[in-house]
Amino acid sequence: MAARKTLIAELYFDLKRSGFGFEFPNEAFSEPDQKTEEYLAFFEEHGCAVPETVAEFYRQVGSVNFIGLSSSWDDAEYPDALDIMPLEAAFDEFKERYVDSAEEKKFCIETYGGFYFPLSPDYYHKQNISGGEAYGFVIPSKESDPPILNMPWKLRFTEYIDFAVSRRGFPGLGFLRKTHDTDSG
């Protein structure tokens, strides 16, 4: 995971030097939260341990949010910026929906088979367009590197990170485009 952190840091500094318009500059590349181990322990204590590759990402990398704008993109692009939300966001949702509310926990289990751990908004939400469910995975999970659900690609967590890094932090560029319906009448 240390090598991934280095690559993500290089991307961040390249984007910053180029004048990229981060929508949330203070969240673009954040060090691991001081409460990471506390949050991870809480998930585990409640029977929903965070898969090891994801836990290591939060321990070593922290969070990433490359959502923003570039003048080199056209209006039809969905760049699907690399965005791994802070662990605190998933922790807060887990506590509220899975631990503190029996009704919400029942809904989560019936709908997903456990808690749906949100990693990132979908590519529509990243462009400020109402979209679908967040990219994420279900815990508890037997997988140390879980498949990410609700994204355009069938990738596991580390594959997604590597794919996003290989695409300079924007895996949707060249892949995801708006389609415009034409009205002939």
C-alpha positions as CSV (number, residue, x, y, z in Angstrom):
1,M,0.0,0.0,0.0
2,A,3.0,2.3,0.6
3,A,3.7,2.3,-3.2
4,R,0.1,3.2,-3.9
5,K,0.4,6.1,-1.5
6,T,3.5,7.4,-3.3
7,L,1.8,7.2,-6.7
8,I,-1.4,8.9,-5.4
9,A,0.8,11.6,-3.8
10,E,2.6,12.2,-7.1
11,L,-0.7,12.5,-8.9
12,Y,-2.0,14.9,-6.3
13,F,1.1,17.1,-6.6
14,D,1.1,17.0,-10.4
15,L,-2.5,18.1,-10.4
16,K,-1.9,20.8,-7.9
17,R,1.2,22.2,-9.9
18,S,-0.9,22.1,-13.1
19,G,-3.6,24.4,-11.5
20,F,-6.3,21.7,-11.4
21,G,-9.5,23.0,-9.9
22,F,-10.1,20.7,-7.0
23,E,-13.7,21.1,-5.8
24,F,-12.6,20.4,-2.2
25,P,-8.9,21.3,-2.1
26,N,-8.5,20.5,1.7
27,E,-9.8,17.0,1.0
28,A,-7.8,16.2,-2.1
29,F,-5.2,14.2,-0.3
30,S,-5.6,13.7,3.4
31,E,-3.2,11.7,5.7
32,P,-4.7,8.9,7.7
33,D,-7.2,10.0,10.4
34,Q,-5.8,9.8,14.0
35,K,-8.8,7.7,14.9
36,T,-8.3,5.1,12.2
37,E,-7.6,2.3,14.5
38,E,-10.5,3.3,16.8
39,Y,-12.9,3.3,13.8
40,L,-11.6,0.0,12.5
41,A,-11.9,-1.6,15.9
42,F,-15.5,-0.3,16.2
43,F,-16.5,-2.0,12.9
44,E,-14.8,-5.3,14.1
45,E,-16.5,-5.1,17.5
46,H,-19.9,-5.0,15.8
47,G,-19.2,-8.0,13.5
48,C,-18.3,-6.0,10.4
49,A,-14.5,-5.9,10.1
50,V,-13.3,-3.7,7.3
51,P,-11.5,-6.0,4.7
52,E,-7.8,-5.9,5.1
53,T,-6.8,-4.2,1.9
54,V,-9.3,-1.3,2.6
55,A,-8.2,-1.1,6.2
56,E,-4.5,-0.8,5.1
57,F,-5.5,1.9,2.6
58,Y,-7.0,3.9,5.4
59,R,-4.0,3.2,7.7
60,Q,-1.3,4.1,5.2
61,V,-2.9,6.4,2.6
62,G,-5.8,8.1,4.3
63,S,-8.4,9.5,1.9
64,V,-8.4,11.0,-1.6
65,N,-10.7,13.3,-3.4
66,F,-9.7,14.4,-6.9
67,I,-13.2,15.7,-7.8
68,G,-12.8,18.9,-9.7
69,L,-12.6,20.5,-13.1
70,S,-10.2,20.8,-15.9
71,S,-10.4,23.1,-18.9
72,S,-9.1,20.2,-21.1
73,W,-12.3,18.2,-20.6
74,D,-15.4,18.7,-22.6
75,D,-18.9,18.9,-21.2
76,A,-19.7,15.4,-22.2
77,E,-16.9,13.8,-20.0
78,Y,-17.6,11.9,-16.8
79,P,-14.0,11.7,-15.5
80,D,-15.0,9.7,-12.4
81,A,-12.3,11.2,-10.3
82,L,-10.5,9.0,-7.8
83,D,-12.3,9.6,-4.5
84,I,-12.0,7.4,-1.4
85,M,-14.1,9.1,1.3
86,P,-12.6,9.5,4.8
87,L,-13.1,6.5,7.0
88,E,-15.0,8.7,9.4
89,A,-17.8,9.1,6.9
90,A,-18.3,5.4,6.7
91,F,-18.0,5.1,10.4
92,D,-20.7,7.7,11.1
93,E,-23.1,6.0,8.6
94,F,-22.3,2.6,10.1
95,K,-22.9,3.8,13.7
96,E,-26.2,5.6,12.7
97,R,-27.6,3.0,10.3
98,Y,-26.3,-0.3,11.6
99,V,-25.5,0.1,15.3
100,D,-27.9,2.7,16.7
101,S,-31.0,1.8,14.8
102,A,-32.4,-1.8,14.8
103,E,-34.9,-0.8,12.0
104,E,-32.1,0.5,9.8
105,K,-29.9,-2.5,10.6
106,K,-32.7,-4.8,9.6
107,F,-33.1,-2.9,6.3
108,C,-29.4,-3.1,5.6
109,I,-29.3,-6.8,6.2
110,E,-32.5,-7.5,4.1
111,T,-31.3,-5.2,1.3
112,Y,-27.5,-5.8,1.2
113,G,-26.8,-8.8,3.4
114,G,-25.0,-6.5,5.8
115,F,-23.7,-3.0,6.0
116,Y,-23.1,-1.3,2.6
117,F,-19.7,0.4,3.2
118,P,-19.7,3.6,1.0
119,L,-16.3,4.3,-0.6
120,S,-17.0,7.0,-3.2
121,P,-19.9,8.8,-4.9
122,D,-20.8,7.4,-8.3
123,Y,-19.6,9.1,-11.4
124,Y,-22.8,11.2,-11.8
125,H,-22.7,12.6,-8.2
126,K,-19.0,13.5,-8.8
127,Q,-20.2,15.8,-11.6
128,N,-23.0,17.3,-9.4
129,I,-25.7,15.3,-11.2
130,S,-28.1,13.1,-9.3
131,G,-27.0,9.6,-9.7
132,G,-27.0,6.2,-8.3
133,E,-25.8,4.5,-5.2
134,A,-22.2,5.1,-4.0
135,Y,-19.4,2.7,-5.0
136,G,-18.8,0.4,-2.1
137,F,-19.0,-3.1,-0.8
138,V,-20.9,-5.1,1.9
139,I,-19.5,-6.0,5.3
140,P,-19.1,-8.5,6.8
141,S,-17.1,-9.9,4.0
142,K,-14.9,-13.0,3.7
143,E,-12.9,-11.2,1.0
144,S,-9.7,-9.4,2.0
145,D,-9.9,-7.4,-1.3
146,P,-13.6,-6.9,-1.9
147,P,-15.2,-6.4,-5.2
148,I,-16.5,-2.8,-5.6
149,L,-20.2,-2.6,-6.4
150,N,-22.1,-0.1,-8.4
151,M,-19.2,1.1,-10.6
152,P,-18.9,0.8,-14.3
153,W,-16.0,-1.7,-14.0
154,K,-15.9,-5.1,-12.3
155,L,-12.9,-4.5,-10.1
156,R,-11.7,-5.3,-6.6
157,F,-10.6,-2.5,-4.3
158,T,-6.9,-2.7,-5.1
159,E,-7.6,-3.1,-8.8
160,Y,-9.8,0.0,-8.7
161,I,-7.0,2.0,-7.0
162,D,-4.4,0.8,-9.5
163,F,-6.8,1.4,-12.5
164,A,-7.5,4.9,-11.3
165,V,-3.8,5.7,-10.8
166,S,-3.0,4.3,-14.2
167,R,-5.5,6.7,-15.7
168,R,-3.9,9.7,-13.9
169,G,-6.7,9.7,-11.2
170,F,-9.6,9.9,-13.7
171,P,-10.6,6.4,-14.8
172,G,-13.7,7.6,-16.6
173,L,-11.9,9.9,-19.1
174,G,-12.4,8.3,-22.5
175,F,-14.7,5.7,-21.1
176,L,-17.8,7.5,-19.6
177,R,-19.5,10.1,-21.7
178,K,-22.9,11.7,-21.6
179,T,-25.3,10.7,-24.4
180,H,-27.6,13.3,-25.8
181,D,-31.0,12.3,-27.1
182,T,-32.0,14.2,-30.2
183,D,-35.5,15.3,-30.7
184,S,-36.5,15.1,-34.4
185,G,-39.9,16.6,-33.9
